Amino acid sequence: MNGKLIVTKARGLMHQFRLLEKIPCTTQDLCSSNSAGMWDSGHVPAIECVGHENVEGCPYLGTSSSKLSLFSDILDHK
């Protein structure tokens, strides 16, 4: 595959993502950062839970340990 085409497409998709006012809870970690970098611009969209009964039951907005247990459960079922 053409690497330049892939990078161009990825940049376009990232730009479209950053224009969203709300993002699903499953993608909320894409907007978090541990350090300053060239992609940091203060983009803080509203997070909307999708596919859950209530916010308290959301595995993505809970603690990091609940995220890890969710991912290990997913991997165990494959």
Backbone bond lengths (Angstrom), bond angles and torsions (degrees), N, CA, C in turn:
res aa  C-N    CA-C-N  psi(-1)  N-CA   C-N-CA  omega(-1)  CA-C   N-CA-C  phi
1 M - - - 1.454 - - 1.524 109.96 -
2 N 1.283 114.24 154.92 1.449 121.12 179.27 1.532 109.12 -79.68
3 G 1.329 116.80 115.16 1.466 121.56 -177.58 1.515 113.09 -61.94
4 K 1.332 116.78 -37.77 1.467 120.40 -179.49 1.529 110.62 -64.47
5 L 1.316 116.66 -39.42 1.465 120.97 178.21 1.527 110.88 -64.39
6 I 1.317 116.74 -41.42 1.467 121.23 179.58 1.522 110.96 -63.83
7 V 1.335 116.93 -44.44 1.466 120.77 -179.96 1.525 110.39 -65.29
8 T 1.321 117.37 -40.92 1.467 121.06 178.66 1.524 110.83 -62.23
9 K 1.325 116.70 -44.35 1.472 120.93 179.01 1.529 110.75 -64.10
10 A 1.337 116.99 -43.04 1.467 120.97 179.98 1.527 110.97 -62.75
11 R 1.314 117.25 -41.74 1.474 120.41 178.35 1.522 110.83 -63.31
12 G 1.332 116.98 -39.96 1.459 120.84 178.35 1.517 112.21 -64.50
13 L 1.338 116.06 -42.15 1.467 119.92 178.31 1.523 111.41 -66.06
14 M 1.335 117.30 -39.27 1.465 120.81 178.15 1.527 110.44 -65.15
15 H 1.319 116.76 -39.02 1.464 120.34 178.03 1.529 110.46 -62.95
16 Q 1.339 117.31 -44.82 1.464 120.67 178.23 1.527 111.28 -62.38
17 F 1.327 116.61 -40.08 1.462 121.18 179.00 1.526 110.62 -62.65
18 R 1.329 117.15 -41.78 1.456 120.66 -176.95 1.528 112.54 -73.52
19 L 1.316 118.08 -12.92 1.463 121.30 175.64 1.526 112.71 -83.49
20 L 1.334 117.45 -13.98 1.461 121.05 -178.47 1.528 111.37 -69.22
21 E 1.336 116.26 137.69 1.460 120.72 176.45 1.520 111.26 -81.33
22 K 1.337 116.99 -31.19 1.467 122.79 177.90 1.517 108.07 -125.95
23 I 1.341 115.34 143.17 1.460 119.64 175.49 1.521 108.80 -128.41
24 P 1.331 117.90 152.45 1.465 120.21 177.32 1.522 110.73 -67.62
25 C 1.317 116.10 151.66 1.464 120.62 -178.38 1.526 111.84 -60.80
26 T 1.324 117.52 -24.82 1.465 120.62 -178.93 1.522 112.57 -69.66
27 T 1.329 117.65 -17.35 1.464 120.87 -179.65 1.522 112.81 -110.55
28 Q 1.321 118.51 10.51 1.464 121.01 -173.94 1.521 113.46 -64.06
29 D 1.340 118.88 -26.70 1.462 120.47 179.42 1.522 112.82 -71.29
30 L 1.317 118.51 -15.76 1.456 120.45 178.00 1.523 111.95 -67.67
31 C 1.322 117.32 -22.46 1.460 121.06 -178.50 1.519 112.65 -98.16
32 S 1.320 117.89 1.20 1.463 119.64 179.25 1.519 109.45 -100.17
33 S 1.321 114.83 150.33 1.459 120.39 -177.74 1.513 109.08 -143.99
34 N 1.319 116.86 144.32 1.458 120.96 177.39 1.517 112.39 -93.42
35 S 1.305 117.46 -18.25 1.460 120.40 -178.79 1.519 109.24 -146.19
36 A 1.323 114.47 163.35 1.456 119.80 178.49 1.522 109.23 -71.80
37 G 1.296 115.68 141.14 1.455 120.32 -179.80 1.508 110.41 -154.78
38 M 1.316 115.34 178.81 1.455 119.11 -175.74 1.529 112.68 -70.24
39 W 1.338 118.81 -17.78 1.454 121.47 -179.08 1.525 112.34 -92.42
40 D 1.328 117.96 -5.54 1.462 120.94 -177.87 1.522 110.14 -79.42
41 S 1.333 115.99 122.80 1.459 119.81 178.91 1.518 111.83 -139.29
42 G 1.319 117.54 13.78 1.451 120.15 179.11 1.515 113.55 77.72
43 H 1.319 117.84 19.34 1.467 122.10 179.20 1.525 109.07 -70.23
44 V 1.347 116.45 112.33 1.463 120.83 -178.54 1.529 108.54 -130.26
45 P 1.330 117.59 84.60 1.465 119.70 179.09 1.523 111.21 -77.59
46 A 1.319 115.48 162.29 1.465 120.39 174.41 1.524 108.08 -71.88
47 I 1.333 116.29 141.55 1.460 121.23 -179.83 1.519 108.62 -102.28
48 E 1.314 115.77 127.88 1.458 122.11 -176.79 1.531 108.87 -117.01
49 C 1.325 116.18 122.88 1.461 119.94 178.00 1.524 109.39 -72.04
50 V 1.318 115.08 132.59 1.461 120.70 178.19 1.519 108.72 -128.73
51 G 1.307 115.60 138.71 1.454 120.80 177.20 1.517 115.02 77.05
52 H 1.329 117.55 18.15 1.461 121.76 179.36 1.522 108.75 -126.03
53 E 1.322 115.70 153.58 1.464 120.65 178.28 1.525 111.73 -69.51
54 N 1.340 116.56 -41.94 1.466 120.75 -178.90 1.523 109.54 -151.38
55 V 1.325 116.36 166.62 1.458 121.49 -177.51 1.519 111.22 -65.69
56 E 1.339 118.31 -35.14 1.461 120.62 -178.77 1.524 111.36 -63.52
57 G 1.330 117.50 -26.23 1.452 121.43 -178.77 1.521 113.92 -91.92
58 C 1.311 117.91 6.12 1.463 121.25 -177.30 1.527 110.35 -76.28
59 P 1.327 117.96 117.79 1.467 120.06 -179.52 1.522 112.73 -72.89
60 Y 1.324 118.35 -16.90 1.458 121.10 -177.20 1.521 112.82 -87.09
61 L 1.321 117.55 -27.79 1.458 120.31 -179.15 1.516 112.13 -96.82
62 G 1.323 117.13 1.74 1.462 121.92 178.65 1.519 110.93 -82.61
63 T 1.318 115.51 -156.52 1.461 120.87 -179.81 1.515 110.13 -76.62
64 S 1.321 116.00 163.95 1.457 120.21 -179.45 1.526 111.29 -64.95
65 S 1.336 118.13 -29.84 1.465 119.71 178.81 1.522 110.93 -67.04
66 S 1.348 117.21 -34.23 1.460 118.31 177.47 1.520 110.28 -70.28
67 K 1.326 117.26 -32.00 1.458 120.10 175.75 1.520 110.04 -64.97
68 L 1.313 116.60 -43.90 1.458 120.12 -179.29 1.519 111.24 -63.84
69 S 1.330 117.49 -40.28 1.461 119.35 179.76 1.521 110.65 -67.89
70 L 1.331 117.66 -34.70 1.455 120.63 177.59 1.521 110.12 -63.30
71 F 1.338 116.69 -47.53 1.454 119.89 -178.54 1.519 111.60 -66.56
72 S 1.319 118.33 -36.30 1.464 119.54 177.91 1.528 110.44 -68.23
73 D 1.338 117.54 -34.79 1.468 120.61 175.93 1.528 110.74 -64.47
74 I 1.320 116.08 -40.52 1.466 120.18 179.31 1.525 109.91 -64.28
75 L 1.324 116.78 -44.81 1.463 120.53 -179.12 1.521 111.81 -66.12
76 D 1.326 117.56 -34.81 1.461 121.09 -179.52 1.525 112.31 -67.24
77 H 1.341 116.90 -27.70 1.466 120.36 -177.00 1.524 112.86 -85.32
78 K 1.312 118.34 -4.14 1.477 120.66 -179.66 1.493 111.35 -87.86
